[in-house]
Amino acid sequence: MNLYNIIKNKQEYWLADQIKKEDVSTESYILELMKIIEEWKRLEIGYLSLLMDEQYESWLLERDFGKISSIVEYTRDLEEVQNTDNQMVSHSLAEGLIDDHEYAKLYELCRSGSANKNTKQPIAQVMNSLESELGPQWRQHCYYFLKDGAFAGISIPHIEMGTEAEGRLFYFGVVPALRGQGIGVQIHQISMQLLKQFHATCYVGSTDVHNTNMIKIFEKNGCELRDRKGIYKIVS
């Protein structure tokens, strides 16, 4: 039984996300996690980042995990998401109108001043991870948005690894100069429409519990609170 989704980035890091199931015991989750930790140590991977129910926090802290923060997960059925008219123009990186370097600069700008507590990876490392996590067609998932001809933000919609129809955003952000103007709500709404084009039937989004602006965006776009998890990290 698969109890964790795991993203493996060569020797640099693993990202593990607990899959909550009502019929699975606490012991089963711990046993499966111990196997993951043992393999992570054996392969000498840089670090292991874990999203897990906070009921396991004491167990994790006793085993050298450090707590980074907590996140909330929101979800929405995408069947009722409709195309809306707005002033945004969207393009994918695959269209070739801008290059990877320019997209990386925009990505870096959008994530500046983030309320999320998780440690930011260098932008070069983030760009390298896109292909390994999203596949060879990763540029088709990298979108940027223009308002009145100027960059407004980015989002990276994709189907969650290990699922057939769960839509996620690898990243979502608005340029600092346009924050607080409702731009984020519009880009997020368009991003859910894009997920439908990738044949997602539901959307799952997460953010730091302290990121009240992102939580407001979720709620304004009809998403409902599904879960809360802790972010934990251990370094080899």
Secondary structure by P-SEA (a helix, b strand, c coil): ccccccccccccbbbbbbbccccccaaaaaaaaaaaaaaaaaacccbbbbbccccaaaaaaaacccccbbbbbbbbccccbbbbbccbbbbccccccccaaaaaaaaaaaacccccccccccaaaaaaaccccccccccccbbbbbccccccbbbbbbcccccccbbbbccccccccccccaaaaaaaaaaaaaaaaacccbbbbbbcccaaaaaaaaaaabbbbcbbbbbbbbcc
